[in-house]
C-alpha cells in the first residue's frame, strides 16, 4: 500500500504541469481565467473522486476504485499524447540546471515566496480537514459510513464555481483582494465548523466556505506566479507545488494526530491558526 501510494503521488503530480501549460497557451489578458478554468476541472475531479470512490468501495470493494482509476489514467494519457499541441522548451538547460535554478527564483522573486507560503498554508489546512472528516462523520451525531462520507465531496463542488470568476477578477483588478477574500472565507469555514459542525447545515456551510477559499487562493497564487517570468513558468510552478504538497502531507498527518488525541475542536483550531498565519504573511508582504 505504501509503495502504491508513493507511485500514485509520484506520477499524479504530472497533472500540475498542465496548469502552467494552460497559462502558456492563453493570451496574457485571459491568463487568470484560463488558470481558473483548468483548476476548476481539477477541483471537480478531486471532489467527485471522493464521492465516487466512497460509493464504489462500499458497493464493490476498495480494489474496484483502483481498477477504475487505472483505466481513466490510460485514457487521459492517450488524450494528452494525441490531442494537446506540442510545445518546445523556452530554455536550453539540462534537468539538473533547471532544478538548480529554482533556488535563484526563490531568492529573487518575493511574490513567489509569498505565494508558496500562502499556498502551503491553504493546502495544509484543507488536507487536515478532509483527512479527518471521515473520522468525524463516524462519530455521534452522524454515524456515517464511507459511502455517505464520500457524498460530502459533492457539497464542495459549490466551491469549485468560484475559481474561474476569481481568475477573471485577478486579470482585471489584481490579485491581492482575491487573496484577502480567500483568507477570510477559509478562516470563517473553520470557525463555523468548530461552532456548529455537529449540525449538518453548519458542516455543509463550512465545507462550501473552505473549498471556495482554498481554491480561490490557489487560483490567485498561480495567476500571480505565472505573470513573473514567462520562460520559467514550469520552474515557478515546481517551487510552488513542492511547498503546496509538502504542507498538504504535513497537514494530513497533523490533523490525524490532533483528531486522535484531542478531537474535532483541535483540528478546527489547527486550520484557524494556519489561516491567521497566512493573514500575517499577506499583510507583511504589502502590495507586491
ABEGO torsion letter per residue (X at the ends): XAAAAAAAAAAAAAAAAAAAAAAAABBAAAAAAAAAAAAAAAAAAAAAAAAAAAAAAAAAEAAAAAAAAAAAAAAAAAAAAAABBBBBBABABBAAAAAAAAAAAAAABAAAAAAAAAAAAAAAAAAAAAAAAAAAAABOAAGBBAAAAAAAAAAAAAAAAAAAAAAAAAAAAEAAAAAAAAAAAAAAAAAAAAAAAABAAAAAAAAAAAAAAAAAAAAAAAAAAAAABAAAAAAAAAAAAAAAAAAAAAAAAAAAAAAAAAEAAAAAAAAAAAAAAAAAAAAAAEAX
